Amino acid sequence: MEAGARAKKRCELLVSLGDARARGGDEPAAREAFLEAAAIASSAGLPVLLAQAALGYGGRLLWSRAYDDVHLIALLESALQALPGEASALRVRVMARLSGALRDHPSRDRRASLSAQAVSLARGMDDSATLAYALDGHYSALMWPETAERRVAIADEIVMLAEQVDDQERAAAGRLYRVIANMELGRIIEAERELDVIVEQAVRLRQPAQLWMATASRANLALFQGRFEEARTLVDEALRLGERAQRRDAVLSHRLQVFLLWRETGVGADIEALIEDAVSAFPTRPVFRCALVYIHADIGERSRAEAEIGDLATQDFSAVQRDNEFLFSLAFVADAVDTLADTRAAAVLYDLMVPYAHLNACNADEVATGSVSRTLGVLAAALSRWEDGVRHFEAAAVHNERMGARPWLAHTQHDHARMLLARDLPDDRAKAHQLLISASQQYEGLGMPQWVARASELAAAV
């Protein structure tokens, strides 16, 4: 066998090995095989195998970002350049996967344009599987707070196409996308229904990446609804499933969920050290900087919180990307801003968030902080904009109750009461007392002792 044929054969075997390892949940070993395959393919001038190796290296989930991986985007770019310029299924797939890998880039433009081009090319082919893959990348590129309704339609098409060709992996992705968008829109029953199907599909696929995704999403829903004991079990189980199959995403989700458990129940490890480490480990994810601001304001580290808010607030909080973590990241900052009485930052945050008052601040496999209207109420109160505050709190109470977000309904009542006491018009104190009693009872029933103490102390003062 000549050298070129040997190189091609070895490359094919390495791609197959990487795929088997990836399906088995061994991401590090899979990437090692794909990297070696890509090096051979690049040297031997094998563009198809280079593209297959790059796609394999990208992992099972198209929405997964590059993080600090120095190879992923470079491999996908090289593969795209090496492939023939005409439309092909492989070219479409590389473009779609690159769109997801670019989600850490501060500009939306390239990933949106690239993914739209991939969809356009795919629609010109008679290939449902390739179109479903392209739409997967397009959804990943468009995970912005203003696109939720549009993304529901994209998710529906992904599921329809995937079921036509019996692509269970892509169908599971489409259903996850339904969960994400429906949760953002407050359609929790629809999200729960899809999540039940995803769990069944993940079990059938027996791929740890999908099992992790399903379990992390279930943990988030349990946190959102105040089922904290169940959430603790699911949070730990998700990390176990994801540690090797989807490690970076699994660790990130785990830390955010542990942070939210601490915020709600007061139980957890040294949360300050954990989140400080996450800030260093995930430099492209400002959500951890926002969580750290909340921690420092909450534990009385005022000077540190003020410095961190000042840093984040540069150019109207441009450091916080307008992606699927944008709204709950700013919700953490808003609560800190309220604690610190920082009216300048409060005004900027209010203007940034008010277009999304109707949404639930969430991401399916990470955390949710309930109706954005609650956060707007907190900011309006910090600015002494009392009528706006009342309007937002009343809307948030309805929204959170309808979603079954019991902790966030209690927080809404607590925050509303604090605003009424600050305003102190006739009947405000009586209304605040009623809200605080209701919040305290809910906190008690949910097992949130530090919040019981806060609400009860305020009620006693009234």
GUVO-760543 format. One record per residue (C-alpha): residue in three letters; x, y, z. Coordinates in nm, 3 decimals. Example, Ala and Ser with C-alpha at 12.3 -4.5 7.8 and 13.67 -1.06 7.14 Angstrom:
residues 2
NODE residuo      c1      c2      c3
NODE     ALA   1.230  -0.450   0.780
NODE     SER   1.367  -0.106   0.714
END
This chain:
residues 462
NODE residuo      c1      c2      c3
NODE     MET   0.000   0.000   0.000
NODE     GLU   0.144   0.337  -0.101
NODE     ALA   0.205   0.612   0.152
NODE     GLY  -0.099   0.818   0.045
NODE     ALA  -0.334   0.524   0.076
NODE     ARG  -0.187   0.433   0.415
NODE     ALA  -0.237   0.789   0.538
NODE     LYS  -0.597   0.789   0.418
NODE     LYS  -0.669   0.452   0.580
NODE     ARG  -0.514   0.558   0.913
NODE     CYS  -0.710   0.882   0.903
NODE     GLU  -1.036   0.697   0.840
NODE     LEU  -0.966   0.461   1.130
NODE     LEU  -0.887   0.751   1.363
NODE     VAL  -1.210   0.930   1.268
NODE     SER  -1.407   0.610   1.337
NODE     LEU  -1.223   0.564   1.668
NODE     GLY  -1.293   0.923   1.769
NODE     ASP  -1.660   0.884   1.685
NODE     ALA  -1.688   0.564   1.891
NODE     ARG  -1.514   0.727   2.188
NODE     ALA  -1.736   1.035   2.162
NODE     ARG  -2.054   0.826   2.156
NODE     GLY  -1.923   0.640   2.458
NODE     GLY  -1.878   0.966   2.649
NODE     ASP  -1.496   0.982   2.655
NODE     GLU  -1.447   1.335   2.521
NODE     PRO  -1.071   1.366   2.597
NODE     ALA  -0.984   1.041   2.418
NODE     ALA  -1.218   1.125   2.129
NODE     ARG  -1.056   1.463   2.077
NODE     GLU  -0.711   1.308   2.083
NODE     ALA  -0.808   1.074   1.799
NODE     PHE  -0.975   1.351   1.599
NODE     LEU  -0.673   1.581   1.639
NODE     GLU  -0.439   1.314   1.506
NODE     ALA  -0.676   1.246   1.218
NODE     ALA  -0.694   1.617   1.135
NODE     ALA  -0.315   1.648   1.132
NODE     ILE  -0.283   1.356   0.890
NODE     ALA  -0.566   1.482   0.669
NODE     SER  -0.416   1.830   0.653
NODE     SER  -0.069   1.700   0.558
NODE     ALA  -0.202   1.447   0.307
NODE     GLY  -0.447   1.686   0.140
NODE     LEU  -0.764   1.498   0.241
NODE     PRO  -1.028   1.772   0.277
NODE     VAL  -1.325   1.542   0.340
NODE     LEU  -1.148   1.361   0.623
NODE     LEU  -1.021   1.693   0.761
NODE     ALA  -1.381   1.817   0.777
NODE     GLN  -1.499   1.494   0.942
NODE     ALA  -1.222   1.517   1.200
NODE     ALA  -1.302   1.883   1.271
NODE     LEU  -1.671   1.805   1.316
NODE     GLY  -1.591   1.512   1.542
NODE     TYR  -1.356   1.725   1.750
NODE     GLY  -1.642   1.972   1.796
NODE     GLY  -1.839   1.719   2.001
NODE     ARG  -2.197   1.595   1.999
NODE     LEU  -2.369   1.926   2.075
NODE     LEU  -2.359   2.201   1.812
NODE     TRP  -2.432   2.480   2.060
NODE     SER  -2.120   2.408   2.266
NODE     ARG  -1.880   2.702   2.252
NODE     ALA  -1.505   2.690   2.187
NODE     TYR  -1.420   2.827   2.533
NODE     ASP  -1.039   2.849   2.554
NODE     ASP  -0.980   2.552   2.322
NODE     VAL  -0.714   2.663   2.074
NODE     HIS  -0.795   2.392   1.819
NODE     LEU  -1.171   2.391   1.756
NODE     ILE  -1.228   2.710   1.559
NODE     ALA  -0.894   2.674   1.378
NODE     LEU  -0.982   2.318   1.271
NODE     LEU  -1.326   2.417   1.146
NODE     GLU  -1.189   2.722   0.961
NODE     SER  -0.919   2.506   0.798
NODE     ALA  -1.175   2.245   0.697
NODE     LEU  -1.404   2.508   0.548
NODE     GLN  -1.116   2.654   0.349
NODE     ALA  -1.000   2.311   0.226
NODE     LEU  -1.342   2.191   0.107
NODE     PRO  -1.454   2.267  -0.249
NODE     GLY  -1.648   2.592  -0.274
NODE     GLU  -1.968   2.442  -0.410
NODE     ALA  -2.255   2.344  -0.184
NODE     SER  -2.222   2.006  -0.017
NODE     ALA  -2.362   1.840   0.292
NODE     LEU  -2.020   1.841   0.455
NODE     ARG  -1.962   2.210   0.385
NODE     VAL  -2.301   2.295   0.537
NODE     ARG  -2.222   2.094   0.849
NODE     VAL  -1.885   2.260   0.901
NODE     MET  -2.044   2.604   0.866
NODE     ALA  -2.317   2.510   1.113
NODE     ARG  -2.075   2.374   1.372
NODE     LEU  -1.849   2.677   1.336
NODE     SER  -2.151   2.897   1.408
NODE     GLY  -2.193   2.729   1.745
NODE     ALA  -1.822   2.736   1.825
NODE     LEU  -1.816   3.114   1.768
NODE     ARG  -2.073   3.183   2.042
NODE     ASP  -1.800   3.319   2.270
NODE     HIS  -1.707   3.583   2.013
NODE     PRO  -1.830   3.927   2.122
NODE     SER  -1.982   4.000   1.780
NODE     ARG  -2.302   3.824   1.676
NODE     ASP  -2.263   3.909   1.309
NODE     ARG  -2.037   3.636   1.178
NODE     ARG  -2.209   3.343   1.346
NODE     ALA  -2.553   3.472   1.247
NODE     SER  -2.445   3.523   0.885
NODE     LEU  -2.254   3.194   0.864
NODE     SER  -2.541   2.990   1.006
NODE     ALA  -2.794   3.162   0.779
NODE     GLN  -2.575   3.079   0.478
NODE     ALA  -2.560   2.715   0.590
NODE     VAL  -2.939   2.698   0.612
NODE     SER  -2.978   2.860   0.272
NODE     LEU  -2.738   2.610   0.112
NODE     ALA  -2.910   2.319   0.287
NODE     ARG  -3.254   2.427   0.163
NODE     GLY  -3.122   2.389  -0.189
NODE     MET  -3.046   2.022  -0.130
NODE     ASP  -3.284   1.728  -0.103
NODE     ASP  -3.134   1.626   0.230
NODE     SER  -3.347   1.653   0.545
NODE     ALA  -3.065   1.538   0.774
NODE     THR  -2.831   1.812   0.652
NODE     LEU  -3.103   2.078   0.678
NODE     ALA  -3.179   1.968   1.036
NODE     TYR  -2.808   1.996   1.119
NODE     ALA  -2.787   2.342   0.958
NODE     LEU  -3.091   2.461   1.155
NODE     ASP  -2.929   2.326   1.472
NODE     GLY  -2.631   2.552   1.408
NODE     HIS  -2.860   2.844   1.320
NODE     TYR  -3.054   2.810   1.646
NODE     SER  -2.723   2.798   1.836
NODE     ALA  -2.606   3.117   1.668
NODE     LEU  -2.931   3.301   1.746
NODE     MET  -2.965   3.231   2.119
NODE     TRP  -3.042   3.593   2.202
NODE     PRO  -3.322   3.720   2.427
NODE     GLU  -3.507   3.890   2.141
NODE     THR  -3.535   3.577   1.924
NODE     ALA  -3.730   3.337   2.148
NODE     GLU  -4.044   3.314   1.931
NODE     ARG  -3.836   3.275   1.615
NODE     ARG  -3.635   2.998   1.777
NODE     VAL  -3.948   2.802   1.865
NODE     ALA  -4.022   2.779   1.491
NODE     ILE  -3.663   2.671   1.416
NODE     ALA  -3.680   2.404   1.687
NODE     ASP  -4.010   2.274   1.549
NODE     GLU  -3.856   2.234   1.204
NODE     ILE  -3.550   2.056   1.344
NODE     VAL  -3.769   1.801   1.524
NODE     MET  -3.988   1.748   1.217
NODE     LEU  -3.690   1.691   0.986
NODE     ALA  -3.502   1.473   1.234
NODE     GLU  -3.802   1.249   1.283
NODE     GLN  -3.839   1.212   0.905
NODE     VAL  -3.489   1.061   0.882
NODE     ASP  -3.495   0.894   1.227
NODE     ASP  -3.206   1.106   1.357
NODE     GLN  -3.265   1.070   1.731
NODE     GLU  -2.964   1.281   1.823
NODE     ARG  -3.084   1.579   1.620
NODE     ALA  -3.442   1.529   1.740
NODE     ALA  -3.318   1.549   2.100
NODE     ALA  -3.136   1.872   2.015
NODE     GLY  -3.451   2.019   1.861
NODE     ARG  -3.655   1.925   2.165
NODE     LEU  -3.397   2.084   2.396
NODE     TYR  -3.427   2.399   2.187
NODE     ARG  -3.803   2.389   2.240
NODE     VAL  -3.738   2.365   2.615
NODE     ILE  -3.501   2.662   2.608
NODE     ALA  -3.730   2.893   2.410
NODE     ASN  -4.049   2.787   2.588
NODE     MET  -3.889   2.843   2.927
NODE     GLU  -3.780   3.190   2.818
NODE     LEU  -4.137   3.261   2.708
NODE     GLY  -4.276   3.130   3.038
NODE     ARG  -4.444   2.827   2.880
NODE     ILE  -4.333   2.589   3.151
NODE     ILE  -4.588   2.313   3.086
NODE     GLU  -4.472   2.289   2.725
NODE     ALA  -4.108   2.287   2.839
NODE     GLU  -4.174   2.011   3.093
NODE     ARG  -4.351   1.800   2.831
NODE     GLU  -4.054   1.828   2.593
NODE     LEU  -3.807   1.755   2.871
NODE     ASP  -3.986   1.429   2.952
NODE     VAL  -3.941   1.321   2.589
NODE     ILE  -3.575   1.429   2.589
NODE     VAL  -3.507   1.211   2.894
NODE     GLU  -3.659   0.911   2.714
NODE     GLN  -3.458   0.983   2.399
NODE     ALA  -3.136   1.028   2.596
NODE     VAL  -3.185   0.691   2.764
NODE     ARG  -3.240   0.528   2.424
NODE     LEU  -2.935   0.698   2.274
NODE     ARG  -2.723   0.598   2.577
NODE     GLN  -2.483   0.880   2.500
NODE     PRO  -2.353   1.057   2.813
NODE     ALA  -2.358   1.399   2.645
NODE     GLN  -2.736   1.380   2.593
NODE     LEU  -2.790   1.224   2.936
NODE     TRP  -2.598   1.509   3.096
NODE     MET  -2.797   1.768   2.901
NODE     ALA  -3.129   1.615   3.007
NODE     THR  -3.027   1.582   3.372
NODE     ALA  -2.886   1.935   3.399
NODE     SER  -3.209   2.071   3.251
NODE     ARG  -3.416   1.873   3.501
NODE     ALA  -3.198   2.013   3.782
NODE     ASN  -3.264   2.366   3.661
NODE     LEU  -3.639   2.308   3.652
NODE     ALA  -3.632   2.166   4.006
NODE     LEU  -3.441   2.474   4.126
NODE     PHE  -3.683   2.704   3.948
NODE     GLN  -3.984   2.542   4.112
NODE     GLY  -3.828   2.521   4.458
NODE     ARG  -3.778   2.144   4.477
NODE     PHE  -3.437   2.192   4.632
NODE     GLU  -3.365   1.844   4.769
NODE     GLU  -3.442   1.691   4.431
NODE     ALA  -3.235   1.964   4.268
NODE     ARG  -2.929   1.881   4.479
NODE     THR  -2.941   1.518   4.368
NODE     LEU  -2.986   1.611   4.003
NODE     VAL  -2.711   1.875   4.011
NODE     ASP  -2.459   1.619   4.133
NODE     GLU  -2.585   1.351   3.894
NODE     ALA  -2.552   1.589   3.598
NODE     LEU  -2.189   1.660   3.684
NODE     ARG  -2.113   1.289   3.710
NODE     LEU  -2.265   1.226   3.366
NODE     GLY  -2.100   1.524   3.202
NODE     GLU  -1.750   1.519   3.350
NODE     ARG  -1.598   1.322   3.064
NODE     ALA  -1.863   1.354   2.793
NODE     GLN  -1.909   1.735   2.795
NODE     ARG  -1.677   1.851   3.068
NODE     ARG  -1.655   2.227   3.017
NODE     ASP  -2.030   2.272   2.980
NODE     ALA  -2.102   2.031   3.266
NODE     VAL  -1.867   2.206   3.509
NODE     LEU  -2.003   2.548   3.414
NODE     SER  -2.365   2.443   3.462
NODE     HIS  -2.280   2.269   3.789
NODE     ARG  -2.117   2.580   3.935
NODE     LEU  -2.406   2.804   3.837
NODE     GLN  -2.657   2.563   3.987
NODE     VAL  -2.453   2.526   4.309
NODE     PHE  -2.443   2.906   4.329
NODE     LEU  -2.821   2.929   4.292
NODE     LEU  -2.872   2.657   4.555
NODE     TRP  -2.658   2.865   4.792
NODE     ARG  -2.849   3.182   4.704
NODE     GLU  -3.184   3.021   4.772
NODE     THR  -3.111   2.788   5.064
NODE     GLY  -2.788   2.919   5.217
NODE     VAL  -2.639   2.570   5.191
NODE     GLY  -2.318   2.501   5.003
NODE     ALA  -1.943   2.496   5.005
NODE     ASP  -1.728   2.810   5.011
NODE     ILE  -1.933   2.974   4.739
NODE     GLU  -1.713   3.282   4.714
NODE     ALA  -1.402   3.073   4.639
NODE     LEU  -1.595   2.849   4.400
NODE     ILE  -1.725   3.140   4.191
NODE     GLU  -1.393   3.328   4.203
NODE     ASP  -1.232   3.016   4.057
NODE     ALA  -1.503   3.000   3.791
NODE     VAL  -1.432   3.362   3.690
NODE     SER  -1.073   3.253   3.616
NODE     ALA  -1.165   2.920   3.460
NODE     PHE  -1.433   3.067   3.227
NODE     PRO  -1.298   3.409   3.122
NODE     THR  -1.540   3.437   2.829
NODE     ARG  -1.848   3.381   3.048
NODE     PRO  -1.929   3.705   3.235
NODE     VAL  -2.216   3.533   3.418
NODE     PHE  -1.967   3.431   3.686
NODE     ARG  -1.849   3.790   3.732
NODE     CYS  -2.214   3.885   3.778
NODE     ALA  -2.267   3.606   4.031
NODE     LEU  -1.958   3.721   4.222
NODE     VAL  -2.093   4.075   4.240
NODE     TYR  -2.410   3.935   4.396
NODE     ILE  -2.211   3.732   4.650
NODE     HIS  -1.994   4.024   4.758
NODE     ALA  -2.292   4.258   4.796
NODE     ASP  -2.488   3.992   4.985
NODE     ILE  -2.210   3.912   5.236
NODE     GLY  -2.128   4.279   5.297
NODE     GLU  -1.810   4.310   5.090
NODE     ARG  -1.929   4.649   4.972
NODE     SER  -1.603   4.790   4.832
NODE     ARG  -1.537   4.477   4.627
NODE     ALA  -1.891   4.471   4.491
NODE     GLU  -1.873   4.839   4.396
NODE     ALA  -1.543   4.789   4.215
NODE     GLU  -1.677   4.486   4.027
NODE     ILE  -1.993   4.670   3.922
NODE     GLY  -1.782   4.962   3.803
NODE     ASP  -1.576   4.725   3.591
NODE     LEU  -1.879   4.548   3.444
NODE     ALA  -2.066   4.873   3.382
NODE     THR  -1.807   5.006   3.136
NODE     GLN  -1.977   5.104   2.810
NODE     ASP  -2.323   5.022   2.945
NODE     PHE  -2.240   4.668   3.057
NODE     SER  -2.105   4.570   2.714
NODE     ALA  -1.890   4.305   2.885
NODE     VAL  -2.209   4.102   2.941
NODE     GLN  -2.286   3.948   2.603
NODE     ARG  -2.641   3.973   2.469
NODE     ASP  -2.687   3.597   2.457
NODE     ASN  -2.890   3.334   2.640
NODE     GLU  -2.719   3.420   2.972
NODE     PHE  -2.772   3.794   2.941
NODE     LEU  -3.092   3.834   3.141
NODE     PHE  -3.010   3.623   3.445
NODE     SER  -2.655   3.760   3.451
NODE     LEU  -2.795   4.112   3.477
NODE     ALA  -3.053   3.993   3.734
NODE     PHE  -2.767   3.900   3.969
NODE     VAL  -2.607   4.242   3.916
NODE     ALA  -2.939   4.422   3.963
NODE     ASP  -2.992   4.270   4.307
NODE     ALA  -2.640   4.380   4.403
NODE     VAL  -2.699   4.729   4.263
NODE     ASP  -3.014   4.752   4.476
NODE     THR  -2.820   4.647   4.787
NODE     LEU  -2.556   4.912   4.717
NODE     ALA  -2.809   5.184   4.619
NODE     ASP  -2.615   5.246   4.298
NODE     THR  -2.869   5.454   4.106
NODE     ARG  -2.642   5.520   3.808
NODE     ALA  -2.596   5.151   3.736
NODE     ALA  -2.965   5.086   3.814
NODE     ALA  -3.074   5.331   3.544
NODE     VAL  -2.854   5.168   3.280
NODE     LEU  -2.966   4.817   3.376
NODE     TYR  -3.332   4.918   3.368
NODE     ASP  -3.301   5.047   3.012
NODE     LEU  -3.116   4.733   2.902
NODE     MET  -3.372   4.495   3.048
NODE     VAL  -3.707   4.669   2.997
NODE     PRO  -3.756   4.535   2.640
NODE     TYR  -3.758   4.184   2.790
NODE     ALA  -4.010   4.241   3.072
NODE     HIS  -4.230   3.961   2.936
NODE     LEU  -3.957   3.695   2.947
NODE     ASN  -3.834   3.446   3.204
NODE     ALA  -3.459   3.491   3.256
NODE     CYS  -3.322   3.142   3.202
NODE     ASN  -3.119   2.887   3.010
NODE     ALA  -3.246   2.529   3.017
NODE     ASP  -2.934   2.347   3.137
NODE     GLU  -2.808   2.624   3.368
NODE     VAL  -3.030   2.845   3.588
NODE     ALA  -3.346   3.057   3.583
NODE     THR  -3.421   3.370   3.784
NODE     GLY  -3.787   3.409   3.703
NODE     SER  -3.980   3.694   3.547
NODE     VAL  -3.761   3.977   3.420
NODE     SER  -4.035   4.206   3.553
NODE     ARG  -3.924   4.125   3.909
NODE     THR  -3.575   4.254   3.832
NODE     LEU  -3.724   4.562   3.666
NODE     GLY  -3.931   4.621   3.979
NODE     VAL  -3.616   4.604   4.193
NODE     LEU  -3.440   4.854   3.964
NODE     ALA  -3.740   5.087   3.948
NODE     ALA  -3.757   5.085   4.328
NODE     ALA  -3.386   5.165   4.351
NODE     LEU  -3.457   5.466   4.128
NODE     SER  -3.765   5.570   4.333
NODE     ARG  -3.982   5.517   4.026
NODE     TRP  -4.269   5.392   4.237
NODE     GLU  -4.543   5.353   3.977
NODE     ASP  -4.312   5.162   3.745
NODE     GLY  -4.209   4.946   4.039
NODE     VAL  -4.567   4.857   4.131
NODE     ARG  -4.648   4.776   3.767
NODE     HIS  -4.345   4.550   3.729
NODE     PHE  -4.393   4.370   4.062
NODE     GLU  -4.760   4.303   3.992
NODE     ALA  -4.676   4.166   3.647
NODE     ALA  -4.394   3.955   3.792
NODE     ALA  -4.621   3.805   4.058
NODE     VAL  -4.869   3.693   3.793
NODE     HIS  -4.593   3.560   3.565
NODE     ASN  -4.402   3.372   3.836
NODE     GLU  -4.718   3.220   3.981
NODE     ARG  -4.831   3.104   3.637
NODE     MET  -4.490   2.944   3.576
NODE     GLY  -4.490   2.764   3.912
NODE     ALA  -4.173   2.954   4.006
NODE     ARG  -4.248   2.947   4.377
NODE     PRO  -3.916   3.087   4.505
NODE     TRP  -3.935   3.375   4.257
NODE     LEU  -4.294   3.451   4.346
NODE     ALA  -4.185   3.480   4.710
NODE     HIS  -3.890   3.700   4.609
NODE     THR  -4.127   3.919   4.407
NODE     GLN  -4.354   3.967   4.710
NODE     HIS  -4.055   4.036   4.937
NODE     ASP  -3.906   4.293   4.697
NODE     HIS  -4.245   4.454   4.637
NODE     ALA  -4.293   4.492   5.013
NODE     ARG  -3.952   4.653   5.053
NODE     MET  -4.042   4.907   4.786
NODE     LEU  -4.376   4.989   4.948
NODE     LEU  -4.204   5.048   5.282
NODE     ALA  -3.955   5.279   5.113
NODE     ARG  -4.236   5.471   4.941
NODE     ASP  -4.447   5.481   5.263
NODE     LEU  -4.774   5.618   5.127
NODE     PRO  -5.101   5.558   5.313
NODE     ASP  -5.186   5.186   5.313
NODE     ASP  -4.834   5.094   5.191
NODE     ARG  -4.731   4.953   5.527
NODE     ALA  -5.041   4.735   5.555
NODE     LYS  -4.996   4.604   5.200
NODE     ALA  -4.626   4.543   5.263
NODE     HIS  -4.706   4.347   5.579
NODE     GLN  -4.944   4.119   5.386
NODE     LEU  -4.685   4.059   5.116
NODE     LEU  -4.416   3.981   5.372
NODE     ILE  -4.635   3.732   5.558
NODE     SER  -4.712   3.555   5.230
NODE     ALA  -4.344   3.555   5.125
NODE     SER  -4.234   3.428   5.465
NODE     GLN  -4.484   3.140   5.454
NODE     GLN  -4.366   3.041   5.108
NODE     TYR  -4.001   3.062   5.208
NODE     GLU  -4.077   2.843   5.510
NODE     GLY  -4.253   2.581   5.301
NODE     LEU  -3.972   2.572   5.046
NODE     GLY  -3.689   2.535   5.298
NODE     MET  -3.529   2.878   5.250
NODE     PRO  -3.438   2.972   5.610
NODE     GLN  -3.225   3.280   5.543
NODE     TRP  -3.507   3.428   5.335
NODE     VAL  -3.759   3.344   5.609
NODE     ALA  -3.540   3.541   5.848
NODE     ARG  -3.515   3.840   5.617
NODE     ALA  -3.888   3.858   5.545
NODE     SER  -3.985   3.796   5.908
NODE     GLU  -3.748   4.062   6.035
NODE     LEU  -3.892   4.317   5.794
NODE     ALA  -4.249   4.216   5.882
NODE     ALA  -4.176   4.253   6.252
NODE     ALA  -4.039   4.602   6.194
NODE     VAL  -4.360   4.699   6.015
END
